[in-house]
Amino acid sequence: MKNHSFTGNLGILVGGGPAPGINGVIAAATIEARRNKLAVYGLQHGYKWLVRESEKDFTDHVRELRISDVSRIHFDGGSILFTSRTNPTKIPGGVENAVEHLKSLGIRYMITIGGDDTAYGAVEISRAAKGEIKFAHVPKTIDNDLPLPNNLPTFGYQTARNLGATLVKNLMEDARTTDRWYIVVAMGRSAGHLGLGIAKSAGATLAIISEEFPQKKKISLESVCDVIEGAILKRRAMGHNHGVVVIAEGVALRLDEKELKKNRRSEFKYDHFGNPLLSEIDLGKIIKSNIERRFEKRGDHRQLVDINIGYVLRCADPIPFDQEYTRDLGYNAVRYLLSKNPRHKQNAMICVDNGKLIPLYFKDIIDPETKKTAVRLVDTTSESYQVARSYMVRLEKRDFEDEAFIQSLAKNSNMTVSTFIKRFGHLGK
């Protein structure tokens, strides 16, 4: 598949879960590469076929990309090259097979679009190729949890937040109309940026993220349910019997497994590459059932509705922010690969801040022990988080200091004041 009318060959692949804007990166990179006399090959399904020993399996899933193939795809969600979670470092012979296939195709440059596993796969393939293939990695996740400089968002996050906020806004109106509560679980495996961003933008009643609990400790399911039950009771005392709670799915990863196993269909399951399958932990239903039981014990029938907002966000058509952002990223990935700057000889993650390329070198950002980048958590000491908290409905210290309000809370909870304080007083500390 070598084409001798070009000065070199560039490969592009996508790994991990989808995110709005992938096609924008592919389009921008392809156009800039072709303008610089590079042939461009799209490797379908990430590393899946690249790590196979069979050359036919590999070549059957490679397509040459021309400008006419990509000139309008930046409007579209999904990925024209598809994606997969295959990790070449966890496939016997996978890295070596990848090097052989890339060399057979004459590829000197590679753009990988993905997260930690995709980036680390690039590191190992480049090492095995003895530097003959240069990699530029474009970070991708709707979770917004990569440590990009100056708090830059990851591409796809703004689109996911935009759609998520619209969906939650609709649920808020449904909750008001039908006088009910919704428990919404949002994506966010390691950090709560997406769940918090959706809730803050939409004005949801409450958002719960793992960062609000002490770090390096397990989170008690009971403590999560206490916060939600307290919000429901406070809203009732304020004259409202409805609301929407947004909770980041990553909370489930920090729950005690023994506590989870008490709930049907809630033990941890893992994919072929050792990643926990959060989709198999029905966090919303677990919380819903727990809180409903609490109300039933007090003779108070309260039905909640749980819903997941996750996969529906990943292949949304990108909003203009991500259309523009991914064009910058794809263009700069190619410019970095072709750069004659001696400092740009290394493999790097591509960032763009204020229109300027900022390469983050693999050796500086990927931990050789964990084989991952650091996680950018929500800073709960920031003013941005404090603004979000100030507009949530939660039981707070001042609620327990207001004698008239604490009596109203107790009355609406079918409890005495002393029982209410004993039960929920810890939330005001």
ZAMIVEX-378747 format. One record per residue: y, x, z of N, C-alpha, C, CB in turn. Coordinates in steps of 0.02 Angstrom, whole numbers, plus 50000, padded with zeros to 5 digits. Glycine has a CB too. Layout:
BEGIN
YXZYXZYXZYXZ;...
end
This chain:
BEGIN
499395004150000500005000050000500645004350000500004995450060;500565010849989501155015149985501565013449923500955022549985;502215013849931502655012549874503105018649865503085006049886;502995022449811503325028849803504045028249778502935033149756;504285022049766504985021249746505435021249807505075014849706;505145021249866505535021349928505505028249960505275016049977;505975029650004506005036150038505575036350101506715037950055;505335030550123504925030250183504715023150196505305033050243;504255022350243504005015650259504145013950332503245015350245;504345007750343504485005150410504014999450425505225002850416;503724999450485503314993850507503664989950561502634996450533;503524983450564503814979150616503244974850644504394974550588;503204974450711502724969950741503034966550802502084973650761;502744960950822502984956950879502414956150929503254950050856;502544957850992502034956951044502274952451100501834963751072;501794949951140501974945751196502114938551177502574948551231;502444934951222502594927851209503204927051164502724924251275;503254921451129503824920151085504474919651124503704913851045;505024920751089505704919751116506164918151058505944926151155;506644913651068507104911951014507484918150990507604906651037;507484919350925507854924950897507424930450868508284927750949;506774929950876506324935150848506454935950773505584933350860;506494930450737506584930850665507254934050647506544923850634;507744933350691508384936550678508334944150679508894934350730;507934946750726507824954050728507454956350666507424955950792;506924952650648506524954450589506974954450526505934949550579;507384949350520507814948750461508314954450457508184942050461;508674955650512509184960850511508884967750498509574960850577;508314969050530507994975650521507754976450449507404976350570;507454971250421507204971650353507764972850303506824965250334;508304969150310508864969850263509164976850267509404964550277;509284979250327509594985850335509114991350311509784987150408;508474990550324507984995650302507944995850226507294994150332;507904990050194507854989850121508484992850089507754982550096;509064991650120509674994650094509665002250099510284991850132;509265004750144509205012050153508575014850121509215013750227;508325011050071507755013250030507105014350070507935019749996;507015010050120506375010050156505975003950135506495010050233;505325004850123504884999150115504744996350184504215001150077;504704989750190504604986650255503964982650256505204982050273;503554983950306502914980450313502884976750379502324985450307;502744970350376502664966350436501934966350457502914959150425;501804968350518501124968450546501024962050585501004974850591;500594957750558500514951050588500104951150652500194946450537;500294946550698499934945750761499964951950805499204943950748;500544955150808500644960750853500144966450842500594958450924;499854968750897499374974350892498664971950877499374978250958;498564965450871497884962650867497454965950813497924955250854;497724966450753497324969250697497424976750691497514965850632;497974979150716498124986350713497624990450754498834987650738;497364987550807496904991250851496174990650829496974988950922;496044986450778495354985650754495144991750713495274979250711;494504993350715494254999050677494254997650602493545000850700;494134991450584494084989550513494764990150478493814982550506;494794994150425495414994650387495564988150350495365000450337;495044984650328495154978350293495464973150340494494975650264;495214972750402495504968150450496254969450457495154968650518;496424975850458497134977750466497534975950404497194985150480;497314978250346497714977250284497764969950265497404981250227;497274965950284497304958750269497854955250308496634955450284;498104958550360498614955550403499274959550402498364954950474;499394962650345500024966250333500364963050273499904973950321;501004961650279501374958950222502014963050211501554951550232;502154964450147502774967950132503344962950138502754971150060;503894965150168504474960750178505044962950132504694960950252;505294958150095505864959250051506464955450079505704957149977;507044957050054507644953650078507594946150065508274956450044;507314944250008507244937149992506784933550040506984936349920;506334937250073505864934150121506204932450187505274938750133;506754935950202507034935550270507764933350273506974942150303;508074932150216508804931150216509034925050253509034930850146;508594920150265508814914050300508384912550362508784908150253;507954917050381507504915450437507834916150505506894919950434;508444919050508508774920050573508964913450605509384924350565;508954907950567509094901350595508484898450631509314896650540;507894901250619507274898050639506974901050702506764898450584;506664896650743506284898950800505614901650778506194893350851;505214903850826504554906550810504594913550782504204902050760;504064915650748504024922350719503634922050654503694927350768;503944924350599503584924250535503014929350536504074925950477;503014933850584502474938750591501984936750646502754945750606;502094930850674501674928450730501724933450788500934927550707;501304932750838501314937250895500654936950931501894935550944;500524941750973499924941551016500044945851077499284943850977;499624945051128499694948951189499224954951190499564944551250;498924956551134498464962251132498814968651155498184963251060;498494972151201498764978451227498324984151202498794978351306;498574988351158498154993551128497874998451178498544997351076;498204999351235497965004051286497375001451324498525005851334;497224994951317496664991951353496084990251306496894985751389;496134992451244495594991551195495274998351181495864988351128;494624999251194494305005751180494435008051108493555005351193;494735013751100494885016451034495485013151001494295015650990;495815008651036496365004851006496945009150984496604999751054;497145013751027497715018051010497555022450950497915022451071;496965025450950496755029750894496715025850829496085033050910;496435019750832496395015550772497085014050745496015009050786;497555012550791498235010850771498565016650734498655008950832;498475022650761498775028550729498485029450658498645034950771;497835028750652497505029650587497755024550536496745029150594;497815018250557498035013050511498765014050491497945006150543;499195015850538499895016850522499985022750475500305017950587;499615028050486499665033850441499395032150371499275039750470;498865028050369498595026250303499095022150263497945022350311;499535018650298500045014650265500675018750252500215008550308;500675024850275501255029250264501855027450307501455028950192;501735024350364502285022150407502545027950449502065016350452;503185029250442503525034450481503945031550537503965038750435;504135025250528504565021950577504255015250597505285020950548;504325013650662504075007250686504595003850730503415008250726;504664997350719505064993150764504584988450799505634989150726;504564988750865504154984150904504624979350940503694987950955;504444973050940504844967850973504404964851027505094962350922;504604965551090504164962951143504384965151212503464965051131;503904964851259504044966551328503714973151348503804961151374;503534973551413503264979851440502634982251405503124978951513;502144977751396501514979851366501614982251295501004974051367;502044978851258502184980751189502524987651187502634975551154;502994988651233503354995051236502885000751255503934994651285;502454999451305502005004851326501485006351272501645002851391;501275001351235500835002551178501165007151128500644995951144;501815006051116502185010451070502215017551096502905007751060;502315018351161502335025051191501685028751178502465024551267;501125025451190500475028751184500295030151111499935024451216;500475025551067500325026650995500735032550969500475020250954;501375032750989501795038350968501535044950994502515037250992;501305044951057501025051051086500405053251048500855050051161;499965048551032499355050150996499505052550925498885044150994;500065050050897500255052050829500635058650829500695046650797;500695061650889501035068150897501745068050869500635073650862;502085062350880502785061850861502915060650788503125067950880;502385059650748502485058650676502735051550660501825059950639;502685047050709502945040250700503465038950753502365034850703;504065037250732504615036050779504675028650793505285038850750;504745026850856504775019850876505455017950903504245018450929;505675011950885506255008650915506005001950942506865007750864;506095000751005505844994651037506424989951051505454996251102;506354983651029506864978651043506594974051098507044974450978;506904974251158506644970451215506734962951205506994972551279;506214959251223506204952051212505894948451271505814950351147;506264943751300505984939151350506504933951367505764943051413;506274927651373506744922451394506844922751470506474915451374;506464926951504506524927451577507144931451598505904930751606;507434935351553508044939151567507944944151624508614934451584;507344946851630507194951051689507134958451674506564948651720;507364960751615507354967851599508004971051622507234968951523;507974977251647508564980551676509034983351622508354986051723;509314979051581509774981251529510444983051561509874975851474;510814987851532511444989951562511964984451562511714996051525;512414984951612512984980351617512774973051619513454981451559;512184971851647511934964951655511874961251589512384961051702;511744964951535511644961751470511044956951473511534967151415;511094951251440510514946751437510004949251387510734939551420;509384947451397508874948751346508934943251292508154948851376;508774945051230508864939951178508364934251188508764943051108;508594928251173508194922251183508354918651247507474924051182;508614922251296508754919051361509284913651354508994924351411;509824915151319510374910251314510154903851279510974913251277;509734904551228509474898651193509014894651239509104900651129;508574898151274508104894851320508484891251375507614899851350;508994894351402509394891151454509764885051427509904896151484;510024885751366510394880151336509944874051327510674882351268;509354875051299508894869351289508634866851356508304871451244;508474871451402508234869451467508744865251505508044875451508;509374867251501509904863451535509984856451505510574867251530;509904855951440509934849351407509374844851431509914850051331;508764847551435508194843651458508274841551530507544847751450;508524846051573508624844351643509184839151651508794850651684;509704839751610510234834751612509954827751596510794836451561;509514827451547509194821051530508774818451588508774821751467;508414822951621508004820951678508434818651736507554826751701;509014821651744509474819551798509704812351787510074824251802;509834810651725510034803751710509454798951720510304803151639;508854801151700508254797051711508134796051785507634800351678;508224801451824508124800951897508624795951927508214807851930;509244796251905509754791551931509594784451911510444793551906;509384783551849509244776851823508644773651857509134777151748;508134777651871507504774951898507434776151973506914778051863;507924779452004507914780752076507294784752096507934774152115;507204790452065506624794652081506814802052082506054793452030;506334806052102506424813352105505964816752055506304816052176;506234821952023505834826051977505774833152006506164826351907;505174835952000505044842952015504934846451948504424843852063;505404850751928505374854151863505194861551875506054853551826;504654863751843504454870851847504684874251783503674871551857;505104879451791505364883151734505044890051730506134883851740;505014892851670504724899451662505144904651699504684901251587;504814910151716505134915551754504614918751797505724912951796;504194922951766503624925951801503834930551858503184929751752;504304935051844504484940151893505164939151924504464946851861;505584935151892506264934051917506474926851902506754939151886;506974924451939507164917451934507774916051892507284914752001;507964920751848508574919851808508564913451767508664925851761;508014911951733508004906151689508034899651729507374906251645;507624899051780507634893051821508314891851852507114893351875;508604897151880509264896551912509794895051860509444903051950;509764898451802510254897251749510244890151723510144902051693;509634887451715509564880451693509854875751745508824878751680;509664876751808509894872351861510644872651871509544874051926;510914878651870511634879451880512034876351822511814886851887;511804877451761512144874751702512124867151701511834877451638;511554864251719511464857051715511734853451777510734855251706;511844857251831512054854151894511484850551929512614849151881;510874853551925510294850651958510404850452033509654854551941;510044846052067510124845252139509954851552177509684839552163;509444855052155509194860852193508824865552146508734858552251;508884872052158508484877052123508154881552175508924881252073;507524883052164507154887552209506884893352168506584883752246;507044899452189506804905452156506484910052209507384909252118;506044914352186505684918552235506144923452270505134922352200;506704925352237507154930352267507494927852330507674932352217;507514921352342507854918852402507424919752464508034911552393;506794921452455506344922652511506304930152524505644919552498;506124932252585506064939452599505604942852549505804940652671;505834948452521505444951952471504864955752504505884956852432;504354957252464503754960852486503354956952538503944967552514;503474950552542503074946252586502834940252547503484944052649;502264937552567502024931452536502494925652553501294929852558;502544920952507502944914952519502474909352541503344912852455;502644906052595502244900452618502394894252577502374899152693;501874890852555501964884552519502334879552563501284881552497;502194879752627502524875152674503284876452675502234875852745;503484882752672504204884252674504554881752611504314891752683;504224882252554504504879652491504584872052496504064881452431;504064868752521504094861452527504594859252579503394858752544;504704863252631505214861552681505904861152649505214866752738;506054865952606506714866052573506804859852530506794872452530;506284858052492506334852252448506364845752488505734852052400;505924845152537505934839052579506604838352613505364839252631;506874843852638507534843652670508074841252623507714850452698;508044843452560508534841352510508474833852496508454845352445;507854831352491507744824252478508034820052536506994822752470;507914822252598508154818552656508914818852661507834821252720;509204824552644509934825252647510254820852594510144832552636;509974820652534510234816252482510204809052503509854817252416;509654807252536509584800352559510124798652611508884799152590;510254803252656510774802152706511474801752674510764807852758;511544804652615512174804452579512224798252535512254810752536;511694794152535511704787952498511394788252429512384785652491;511014793552415510694794452350509944795452358511004800352311;509564791752319508834792052326508504795152265508554784952338;508854799752234508594802752173508844809952167508794798652110;508514813852124508734820652113508244824552070508834824252179;508434830652052508014835052012508004841952045508274835551938;507394844352058507294851052085507024855552030506804850952147;507324861352020507064866351972506784872152012507624868651922;506164873951998505844879452033505564884551983505274876852079;505694890851995505454896151950504704897151959505824902851962;504324897551904503604898051908503364904251946503304898051839;503784909351947503594915551981503484914752055504114920751970;503734909252084503604907852154502854907552166503944901152176;502484904952117501754904252124501414911052134501464900752063;501684916252102501374922952107501424925752177501694927652058;501904923252216501994925852284501714921252337502724927052297;501414915752317501084911352366500424914552388500954904352336;500224913052448499594915652475499024912552436499534914052552;498574916752409498014914152369497564909552410497604919952341;497494910952475497074906652517497384899652521497004909652588;498054899452525498404893052527498324889452461499144894152544;498354893252406498274890252340497584887352330498424895352286;497074890952354496384888752343496214882252379495914894252365;496634880352426496524873952459496704868152412496944873552524;497054869852359497274864752311496844865252249498024865652293;496614859652225496184859352166496524862352105495984852052152;496144866252065496374869352004496964874052015496564864051953;496974877552072497564881652085497434888952099497914878752143;496804891352092496694898452102496944902352042495944899852115;497094908752054497344912952000496804914151947497594919652028;497004913651884496584915551828496974920751788496384909351784;496604924851751496914930351715496704930351642496744937151748;497144933051598496954933651528496534939951518497594933851482;496354941451456495914947151442496234953851459495724947151369;496894953951469497234960251481497494960751553497804961151433;497244956251597497394956851668498034953451690497424963751686;498354949551647498964946151665498814939451697499424945351604;499104937751755498984931251785499214925551739499344930651853;498804920351733498974914651692499324909451735498334911551658;499984909751736500364905151778500284897951754501094907051780;500134897151690500044890351663499434886951694499964890651587;498984890951724498384888051755498504886151828497814893051751;499084888051855499264886051923499744880151919499584892051963;499514874451938499924868351931500404867851989499474862051927;500904872251989501364872852045501734866352058501864878352032;501974863052005502344856852014501924851552048502584854351948;501294850852026500854845652054500674847252127500224844952012;500574853752142500414855752210500984853852257500274863352214;501594855452237502184853852278502284846352283502814857052249;502224842852228502304835552227501814832252276502184832852156;501184834152273500674831152316500804832552389499974833652297;501014838652403501164840652472501724836552502501334848152475;502264835752463502844832052489502694824552494503454833152443;502334821852446502144814752450501734813352513501754812652388;501274818052530500874817152591501314817252653500344822652596;501824821352653502274821752710502624815052722502794827252700;502864812052667503204805652674502714800152695503554803752608;502114800252667501614795252683501454795252758500974796352643;501424801252788501274801752859501794798252902501214809052880;502404797652875502934794152912503004786952890503604797852903;502514784552851502534777652828503074776552776502644773052885;503244781652739503784781452691503504783352622504374786252711;503414778352579503124779752513503654782852468502844773252481;503524788852446503994792352402503604795652346504414797552442;503694793152285503334795952228503784800752189503084790252182;503524806652176503874811652138503534812552070503914818352176;503904815252023503624816651956503704824151943503984812451900;503154827451923503194834651908503174835651832502624838551943;503534840651810503564842051738503684849551729504124837851703;503384852451678503484859551662503954860251602502804862951646;504444864651609504874866451553504754873851540505644864951568;504304875151493504114882051481504014883451408503494883851519;503414881751383503244883051313503724879651265502534880851299;504004874051286504454870251242505094874251226504644863551274;505244879351267505854883251257505754889251210506114885651323;505144891751205505034898351176505154898851101504344900551191;505034893451065505104893650992505674889250968504464891550958;506154887851012506744884050992507154887950941507174882151053;507484884450896507944887850850508494891150891508254882850798;508654897450878509154900950919509844898150910509154908350902;510224898050965510924895950961511324901750931511194894051033;511954900650910512344905950878512384912450918513034903450865;512404912050984512424918151024511834922651007512424916551100;511224919851008510634923850994510564925550920510014920151017;510834921350876510824923050805511234929450793511104917250762;511814929750824512244935650816511954941650852512964934150842;511724940550913511454945950955510864949350922511254943151024;510404945350895509804948250865509964951850799509274942950853;510484949650766510694953250705510934960250724511254949450668;511314960650779511534967250803510944971650823512004966350864;510454968650856509874972450880509444975050822509444968150926;509304970750773508894972850717509224978250675508734966850673;509874977350663510254982350625510244989050661510984979950615;510394988950726510444995150764509764998450775510764993850831;509224994550774508564997650779508445002150718508014992150783;508624999750660508545003850599509015009750599508664999550536;509645008650619510125014150621509895019550668510825011550641;509585017550724509335022550771508765026550741509105019150837;508305023050709507725026450679507935031550626507245021450648;508465030050590508695034350535509225039450557508965030150479;509435038950620509975043250644509795050650641510155041350716;510275054750622510195062050621510435065250686510565065050561;510695061150731510935063550795510345066650833511255057850837;510395073050854509845076350890509625072550952510045083350909;510095068850983509925065051044509505058851028510565062951080;509475057050964509125051050944508425052450915509535047150894;508155058250931507485059850906506935056350945507375067350908;507095054251006506585051251049506475043851034506785052151122;505905041351055505785034151052506245030751103505035032451066;506495024851086506975021651131506945014051128507675023951115;507175010951182507295003851184508015002751159507185000751256;508104997851116508754996751085509164991551124508664994551012;509764993551144510234988951176510894989351138510324990551252;511254983851139511914983651107512394980451157511894979651040;512924984151174513424981651221514114982451189513384985551289;514474976851186515134976851154515104979751084515634980751197;514564978151048514504980250979514294987450970515144979250944;514124990951024513934997951019513214998951039514395002351063;512865003251001512165004851015512105008851080511865008850956;511645006651123511485010351184510735011251185511745006651249;510485017151165509755018251167509535019851239509555023951120;509005016651261508705018151326508045021651312508605011651370;507995027951328507415031851310506805029951351507555039351318;506245029351316505615027251349505475031251412505035027751300;505575037851408505395042151464505815040651526505485049551445;506405037551516506855036051572506745029151602507565036751550;506445024551564506405017651588505705015051602506725013251538;505195018551577504505016251589504175020551642504095016451523;503975017351696503645020751752502955023051729503605016151814;502795029451733502135031851710501555029151752502125039351710;501705027051813501175024351857501025017051841501365025151930;501555012951841501465005751829501435004151754502035001751861;501695008851713501725007951640502185002051621501025006851612;502665000651664503134995251653503844997551668502944989051695;504324993651644505014994851663505144991451730505504992251609;505694993251762505884989851823506054982551808506494993451857;505994978351858506154971251849506864969951875505644966651886;507264966551835507934964551857507874957851893508434964151797;507954957951958507914951851998508594948452002507644953452068;508604942152021509224938752035509534941852098509124930952044;510164943752094510504946652152510774940952195511084951452130;510424939652250510614933952292511234935452334510034932052338;511494941552330512124943152365512724942552319512094950252395;512604941052255513154940752207513544934252214512884941352136;514164934552191514584928552191514294923152145515304930152170;513994925352090513694920552043513154916352078513404924151982;512734919752117512204916052152512504911652207511694920852183;513024914152241513334910152294513654903852265513854914352332;513934904452205514204898452172513644893452159514554900352105;513084895852133512514891352120512294887952185511934895252089;512224891752239512004888952303512494883752329511914894552355;513134884952320513634880452349513624873552317514324883452341;513344872952257513314866452223512624863252229513494867252150;512164866452265511514863452277511544859052339510964868852285;511054854552344510974850552404510404853652444510834842952388;510574856452502510084859552547510294858152619510024867152534;509824857952663509994857652734510284864352754509364855852778;510874864152785511224870252804511424870052877511844871252760;511664875552902511854876152972512354870852993512144883052987;512844869552950513364864752967513094857652973513914864852916;512544856152939512244849452944511994848253015511664848752894;511734853553047511464852753115512014853053168510954858253128;512614854953147513184855253194513604848853192513624861153178;513464844453143513834838153136513414832653169513964836453060;513624830453227513224825753267513104819153230513574824253333;513614816553197513534810153161513054810953102514214807553137;513114816553067512694817553008511974818953028512954823352966;511864822653082511174824053103510834817653125511164829253160;511214813053153510924806553172510734802553109511424802453215;511164802953058511004799552995510394802652962511604799952947;510344809252964509764812752936509124810452971509844820252942;509144810353038508554808353076508354801153062508684809253152;508854796753058508714789753044508394788852976509364785653048;508654792352926508374791752858507704795252850508874794452808;507504798852902506864802452900506334799052944506954809652923;506534793452975506084790153023505874794853079505464787452987;506354798753103506234803353158506784802653210506204810653133;506644805153270507174805853320507574812053302506884806253392;508174812653331508584818453317508234824853340509264817853352;507924824653399507594830653424506994832553380507354829553497;506634827553356506064829053313506294831953246505644822653300;506844829153219507104831653156507324838953163507704827353132;507684840453217507924847253227507334852053236508384847653289;506824849853273506234854053283505884855353216505754850753333;505874850153174505514850653110505894854653058505374843653083;506544853753054506934856853000507474861753022507244851552958;507534862753087508074867053112508074874053084508024867453186;507484876653067507444883553040507814884252973506714885553031;507914878652938508274878952874509014880152883508164872552834;509264878952943509974879852957510144886552987510214874453002;509644890852994509764897353025509944902552972509144899653064;
end
